Amino acid sequence: MRPILDRLFARADLGDCWEWTGWTEHGYGRILIEGRYRRVHRVAWELLVGPVPEGGTLDHLCRNRRCFNPDHLRLVSPGENVLFGYGLTAQAARQTHCKRGHPLSGTNLMVNSEGRRVCRTCNNAYQRARRSIRARAAQEV
């Protein structure tokens, strides 16, 4: 069987990104090694840089999941990897102001029982309106 590095580069489109042209799953290149499919970027990292520590993950700086160039990868924790992405969790974490323009920082920042960041100004306005509606409903009875 050919050495693993030869197999990697045989299926690569080499440019700035070393783009995997073989089979992918969820956008990540996959290669069969010793009867087990592995992610190409992890295999390349382990061969060219070193082992990925337990609990560590690799983040694609180039945002190209097919890329296996070690210069385009960095070792991070799974939580950091989520926050560097484009998902809803990452977008919410980068949010600096609420949808009404109030800052989500300092004394205006609350964390609710679900662990979500909440604008204190908007929450106070909501609670005042809610109390007012309840008071009117009680008077009508």
Accessible surface in RSA format (square Angstrom, percent):
REM  Atomic radii and reference values for relative SASA: ProtOr
REM  Chains: A
REM  Algorithm: Lee & Richards
REM  Probe-radius: 1.40
REM  Slices: 20
REM RES _ NUM      All-atoms   Total-Side   Main-Chain    Non-polar    All polar
REM                ABS   REL    ABS   REL    ABS   REL    ABS   REL    ABS   REL
RES MET A   1   184.75  95.7  96.43  63.8  88.32 210.3  77.19  65.6 107.56 142.5
RES ARG A   2   135.53  56.9 125.34  63.9  10.19  24.3  62.71  85.7  72.82  44.1
RES PRO A   3    87.17  63.5  75.54  68.9  11.64  42.3  87.17  72.0   0.00   0.0
RES ILE A   4    48.68  27.7  44.84  33.4   3.84   9.3  44.84  32.3   3.84  10.4
RES LEU A   5    60.95  33.9  59.12  42.3   1.83   4.6  59.20  41.6   1.76   4.7
RES ASP A   6    76.67  53.7  69.49  69.2   7.17  17.0  14.42  33.9  62.25  62.1
RES ARG A   7    42.46  17.8  41.25  21.0   1.20   2.9   9.78  13.4  32.68  19.8
RES LEU A   8     0.12   0.1   0.12   0.1   0.00   0.0   0.12   0.1   0.00   0.0
RES PHE A   9    70.23  35.1  57.38  35.5  12.85  33.4  57.86  35.1  12.37  35.4
RES ALA A  10    64.98  59.7  22.11  34.1  42.86  97.5  34.36  48.4  30.62  81.1
RES ARG A  11   128.72  54.0 126.67  64.6   2.04   4.9  24.27  33.2 104.45  63.3
RES ALA A  12    22.19  20.4   0.00   0.0  22.19  50.5   0.00   0.0  22.19  58.8
RES ASP A  13    90.63  63.5  83.52  83.1   7.11  16.8  14.84  34.9  75.79  75.6
RES LEU A  14   103.62  57.7  71.23  51.0  32.40  81.4  71.56  50.3  32.06  86.3
RES GLY A  15    51.38  63.4   0.00   N/A  51.38  63.4  39.34 108.0  12.03  27.0
RES ASP A  16   121.01  84.8 100.12  99.6  20.89  49.4  44.50 104.7  76.51  76.3
RES CYS A  17    28.90  21.9  23.93  26.7   4.97  11.7   8.33  21.1  20.57  22.2
RES TRP A  18    59.50  23.9  59.50  28.8   0.00   0.0  45.49  24.3  14.01  22.7
RES GLU A  19    62.28  35.8  62.28  47.1   0.00   0.0   5.77  11.2  56.52  46.1
RES TRP A  20     8.11   3.3   7.67   3.7   0.44   1.0   7.67   4.1   0.44   0.7
RES THR A  21    82.81  58.9  53.93  54.7  28.88  68.8  45.92  61.7  36.89  55.8
RES GLY A  22    10.51  13.0   0.00   N/A  10.51  13.0   4.10  11.2   6.41  14.4
RES TRP A  23   125.92  50.5 113.93  55.1  11.99  28.1 100.44  53.6  25.48  41.3
RES THR A  24    35.03  24.9  20.86  21.1  14.18  33.8   0.23   0.3  34.80  52.6
RES GLU A  25    68.33  39.2  62.43  47.2   5.90  14.1  17.21  33.3  51.12  41.7
RES HIS A  26   139.97  76.5 115.29  80.1  24.69  63.2  85.02  87.6  54.96  63.9
RES GLY A  27    30.48  37.6   0.00   N/A  30.48  37.6  23.58  64.7   6.89  15.4
RES TYR A  28    39.20  18.3  39.20  22.3   0.00   0.0  10.21   7.7  28.99  35.7
RES GLY A  29     1.59   2.0   0.00   N/A   1.59   2.0   0.19   0.5   1.40   3.1
RES ARG A  30    46.13  19.4  42.75  21.8   3.38   8.1   0.33   0.4  45.81  27.8
RES ILE A  31     9.77   5.6   6.69   5.0   3.08   7.4   9.77   7.0   0.00   0.0
RES LEU A  32    75.28  41.9  71.74  51.3   3.54   8.9  71.74  50.4   3.54   9.5
RES ILE A  33    12.66   7.2  10.80   8.0   1.86   4.5  10.80   7.8   1.86   5.0
RES GLU A  34   163.85  94.1 123.69  93.6  40.16  95.6  55.97 108.3 107.88  88.1
RES GLY A  35    71.37  88.0   0.00   N/A  71.37  88.0  31.75  87.1  39.62  88.7
RES ARG A  36   158.00  66.3 154.66  78.8   3.34   8.0  60.07  82.1  97.93  59.3
RES TYR A  37   110.38  51.5  96.74  55.0  13.65  35.5  57.87  43.5  52.51  64.7
RES ARG A  38    50.73  21.3  46.33  23.6   4.41  10.5   9.13  12.5  41.60  25.2
RES ARG A  39    82.90  34.8  80.21  40.9   2.68   6.4   9.20  12.6  73.70  44.7
RES VAL A  40     1.71   1.1   1.71   1.5   0.00   0.0   1.71   1.5   0.00   0.0
RES HIS A  41     7.61   4.2   6.62   4.6   0.99   2.5   0.69   0.7   6.92   8.1
RES ARG A  42    70.18  29.5  70.18  35.8   0.00   0.0  20.55  28.1  49.63  30.1
RES VAL A  43     3.45   2.3   3.20   2.9   0.25   0.6   3.45   3.0   0.00   0.0
RES ALA A  44     0.11   0.1   0.11   0.2   0.00   0.0   0.11   0.2   0.00   0.0
RES TRP A  45    26.15  10.5  26.15  12.7   0.00   0.0  24.33  13.0   1.82   3.0
RES GLU A  46    58.92  33.8  42.16  31.9  16.76  39.9  17.93  34.7  40.98  33.5
RES LEU A  47    83.65  46.6  51.65  37.0  32.00  80.5  54.24  38.1  29.41  79.1
RES LEU A  48    77.20  43.0  42.05  30.1  35.15  88.4  45.86  32.2  31.34  84.3
RES VAL A  49    85.56  56.3  48.98  44.3  36.57  88.1  54.29  47.2  31.27  84.8
RES GLY A  50    17.11  21.1   0.00   N/A  17.11  21.1  16.89  46.3   0.22   0.5
RES PRO A  51   118.74  86.5 106.21  96.8  12.53  45.6 107.72  88.9  11.02  68.5
RES VAL A  52    18.78  12.4   0.13   0.1  18.65  44.9   0.13   0.1  18.65  50.6
RES PRO A  53    73.38  53.5  59.60  54.3  13.78  50.1  71.17  58.8   2.20  13.7
RES GLU A  54   182.36 104.7 146.24 110.6  36.12  86.0  69.86 135.1 112.50  91.9
RES GLY A  55    54.48  67.2   0.00   N/A  54.48  67.2  40.65 111.6  13.82  31.0
RES GLY A  56    19.37  23.9   0.00   N/A  19.37  23.9   8.48  23.3  10.89  24.4
RES THR A  57    29.29  20.8  29.29  29.7   0.00   0.0   8.48  11.4  20.81  31.5
RES LEU A  58     7.60   4.2   0.00   0.0   7.60  19.1   0.00   0.0   7.60  20.5
RES ASP A  59     3.80   2.7   3.07   3.1   0.73   1.7   0.73   1.7   3.07   3.1
RES HIS A  60    10.41   5.7   8.77   6.1   1.64   4.2   3.82   3.9   6.60   7.7
RES LEU A  61    90.11  50.2  63.60  45.5  26.51  66.6  66.24  46.5  23.87  64.2
RES CYS A  62    45.31  34.3  13.24  14.8  32.07  75.4  24.93  63.2  20.38  22.0
RES ARG A  63    89.45  37.6  61.55  31.4  27.90  66.4  42.16  57.6  47.29  28.7
RES ASN A  64    36.92  25.5  31.77  30.7   5.15  12.4  17.24  41.5  19.68  19.0
RES ARG A  65   123.04  51.7 118.29  60.3   4.76  11.3  24.68  33.7  98.36  59.6
RES ARG A  66    85.93  36.1  84.03  42.8   1.90   4.5  13.11  17.9  72.83  44.1
RES CYS A  67     0.40   0.3   0.00   0.0   0.40   0.9   0.00   0.0   0.40   0.4
RES PHE A  68     0.51   0.3   0.51   0.3   0.00   0.0   0.51   0.3   0.00   0.0
RES ASN A  69    11.46   7.9  11.46  11.1   0.00   0.0   0.00   0.0  11.46  11.1
RES PRO A  70    19.45  14.2  13.57  12.4   5.88  21.4  13.70  11.3   5.75  35.7
RES ASP A  71   121.44  85.1  96.93  96.5  24.51  58.0  27.62  65.0  93.81  93.6
RES HIS A  72    23.72  13.0  22.78  15.8   0.94   2.4  14.64  15.1   9.08  10.6
RES LEU A  73     9.19   5.1   0.00   0.0   9.19  23.1   0.00   0.0   9.19  24.7
RES ARG A  74    83.75  35.2  81.11  41.3   2.64   6.3  34.55  47.2  49.20  29.8
RES LEU A  75    75.22  41.9  49.99  35.8  25.23  63.4  49.99  35.1  25.23  67.9
RES VAL A  76    15.30  10.1   7.57   6.9   7.73  18.6  14.88  12.9   0.42   1.1
RES SER A  77    50.14  42.4  44.99  60.0   5.15  11.9  39.43  84.0  10.71  15.0
RES PRO A  78    76.57  55.8  74.09  67.5   2.48   9.0  75.84  62.6   0.73   4.5
RES GLY A  79    44.35  54.7   0.00   N/A  44.35  54.7  38.30 105.1   6.05  13.5
RES GLU A  80    82.59  47.4  80.13  60.6   2.46   5.9  27.65  53.5  54.94  44.9
RES ASN A  81    45.50  31.4  39.89  38.5   5.61  13.5   0.51   1.2  44.99  43.5
RES VAL A  82    82.07  54.0  72.45  65.6   9.62  23.2  79.73  69.3   2.34   6.3
RES LEU A  83    81.40  45.3  76.42  54.7   4.98  12.5  76.42  53.7   4.98  13.4
RES PHE A  84    78.22  39.1  66.69  41.3  11.52  30.0  69.19  42.0   9.02  25.8
RES GLY A  85    18.08  22.3   0.00   N/A  18.08  22.3  17.79  48.8   0.29   0.7
RES TYR A  86   155.08  72.4 143.76  81.8  11.32  29.4 114.67  86.2  40.41  49.8
RES GLY A  87    46.08  56.8   0.00   N/A  46.08  56.8  39.53 108.5   6.55  14.7
RES LEU A  88   150.34  83.7 141.32 101.1   9.02  22.7 141.69  99.5   8.65  23.3
RES THR A  89    85.19  60.6  76.94  78.0   8.25  19.7  46.08  61.9  39.11  59.1
RES ALA A  90     0.24   0.2   0.08   0.1   0.15   0.4   0.08   0.1   0.15   0.4
RES GLN A  91    96.31  53.9  86.87  63.5   9.44  22.5  31.23  66.5  65.08  49.4
RES ALA A  92    52.56  48.3  48.41  74.7   4.15   9.4  52.04  73.3   0.52   1.4
RES ALA A  93    52.28  48.1  24.57  37.9  27.71  63.0  30.82  43.4  21.46  56.9
RES ARG A  94   121.80  51.1 100.93  51.4  20.88  49.7  76.07 104.0  45.74  27.7
RES GLN A  95    76.88  43.0  65.48  47.9  11.40  27.1  25.59  54.5  51.29  38.9
RES THR A  96    91.63  65.2  82.76  83.9   8.88  21.2  66.21  88.9  25.42  38.4
RES HIS A  97    86.91  47.5  82.48  57.3   4.43  11.3  55.11  56.8  31.80  37.0
RES CYS A  98    18.28  13.8  10.63  11.9   7.65  18.0  11.88  30.1   6.40   6.9
RES LYS A  99   178.09  86.9 134.99  82.8  43.11 102.6  90.54  81.5  87.55  93.3
RES ARG A 100   156.33  65.6 123.39  62.9  32.93  78.4  52.76  72.1 103.57  62.8
RES GLY A 101    47.96  59.1   0.00   N/A  47.96  59.1  29.51  81.0  18.45  41.3
RES HIS A 102    54.85  30.0  54.09  37.6   0.76   1.9  33.53  34.6  21.32  24.8
RES PRO A 103    63.59  46.3  63.59  58.0   0.00   0.0  63.59  52.5   0.00   0.0
RES LEU A 104    15.61   8.7   8.13   5.8   7.48  18.8   8.13   5.7   7.48  20.1
RES SER A 105    64.18  54.2  58.54  78.1   5.64  13.0  39.34  83.8  24.84  34.8
RES GLY A 106    67.46  83.2   0.00   N/A  67.46  83.2  45.31 124.4  22.14  49.6
RES THR A 107   127.26  90.5 115.28 116.9  11.98  28.5  90.65 121.8  36.61  55.3
RES ASN A 108    21.67  14.9  18.98  18.3   2.69   6.5  17.44  42.0   4.23   4.1
RES LEU A 109    52.82  29.4  40.32  28.8  12.50  31.4  40.32  28.3  12.50  33.6
RES MET A 110    49.24  25.5  44.23  29.3   5.00  11.9  47.26  40.2   1.98   2.6
RES VAL A 111    98.19  64.6  68.29  61.8  29.90  72.0  68.29  59.3  29.90  81.1
RES ASN A 112    53.21  36.7  40.30  38.9  12.91  31.1  26.38  63.5  26.83  25.9
RES SER A 113   125.03 105.6  74.60  99.6  50.43 116.2  60.09 128.0  64.94  91.0
RES GLU A 114   124.69  71.6  88.71  67.1  35.98  85.7  45.45  87.9  79.23  64.7
RES GLY A 115    53.46  65.9   0.00   N/A  53.46  65.9  26.44  72.6  27.02  60.5
RES ARG A 116   158.80  66.7 154.07  78.5   4.73  11.3  49.29  67.4 109.51  66.4
RES ARG A 117    91.27  38.3  66.58  33.9  24.70  58.8  38.38  52.5  52.89  32.1
RES VAL A 118    37.46  24.6  33.88  30.7   3.58   8.6  37.46  32.5   0.00   0.0
RES CYS A 119     7.01   5.3   3.21   3.6   3.80   8.9   3.21   8.1   3.80   4.1
RES ARG A 120   100.50  42.2 100.50  51.2   0.00   0.0  29.53  40.4  70.97  43.0
RES THR A 121    61.98  44.1  57.56  58.3   4.42  10.5  42.77  57.4  19.22  29.0
RES CYS A 122    22.60  17.1  14.86  16.6   7.74  18.2  17.82  45.1   4.78   5.2
RES ASN A 123    36.59  25.2  32.03  31.0   4.56  11.0   4.33  10.4  32.26  31.2
RES ASN A 124    64.47  44.5  62.53  60.4   1.94   4.7  10.14  24.4  54.33  52.5
RES ALA A 125    47.06  43.3  41.56  64.1   5.50  12.5  42.81  60.3   4.25  11.3
RES TYR A 126   132.26  61.7 125.67  71.5   6.59  17.1  95.50  71.8  36.75  45.3
RES GLN A 127    52.91  29.6  52.91  38.7   0.00   0.0  17.46  37.2  35.45  26.9
RES ARG A 128   139.68  58.6 134.02  68.3   5.66  13.5  60.54  82.7  79.14  48.0
RES ALA A 129    52.66  48.4  44.34  68.4   8.32  18.9  51.92  73.1   0.74   2.0
RES ARG A 130    93.84  39.4  90.25  46.0   3.59   8.5  20.71  28.3  73.13  44.3
RES ARG A 131   143.62  60.3 139.21  71.0   4.41  10.5  71.04  97.1  72.58  44.0
RES SER A 132    50.29  42.5  41.19  55.0   9.11  21.0  30.08  64.1  20.21  28.3
RES ILE A 133   108.34  61.7 106.63  79.4   1.71   4.1 107.08  77.1   1.26   3.4
RES ARG A 134   145.33  61.0 138.64  70.7   6.69  15.9  53.13  72.6  92.20  55.9
RES ALA A 135    53.49  49.2  43.77  67.5   9.72  22.1  52.74  74.3   0.75   2.0
RES ARG A 136   136.45  57.3 135.65  69.1   0.80   1.9  59.79  81.7  76.66  46.5
RES ALA A 137    52.18  48.0  47.60  73.5   4.58  10.4  50.61  71.3   1.57   4.2
RES ALA A 138    72.24  66.4  49.34  76.1  22.90  52.1  56.83  80.0  15.40  40.8
RES GLN A 139   148.98  83.3 117.03  85.5  31.95  76.1  46.17  98.3 102.80  78.0
RES GLU A 140   148.76  85.4 109.88  83.1  38.87  92.6  47.95  92.7 100.81  82.3
RES VAL A 141   165.61 109.0 109.41  99.0  56.20 135.4 131.05 113.9  34.56  93.7
END  Absolute sums over single chains surface
CHAIN  1 A     9814.3       7772.9       2041.4       5337.5       4476.8
END  Absolute sums over all chains
TOTAL          9814.3       7772.9       2041.4       5337.5       4476.8
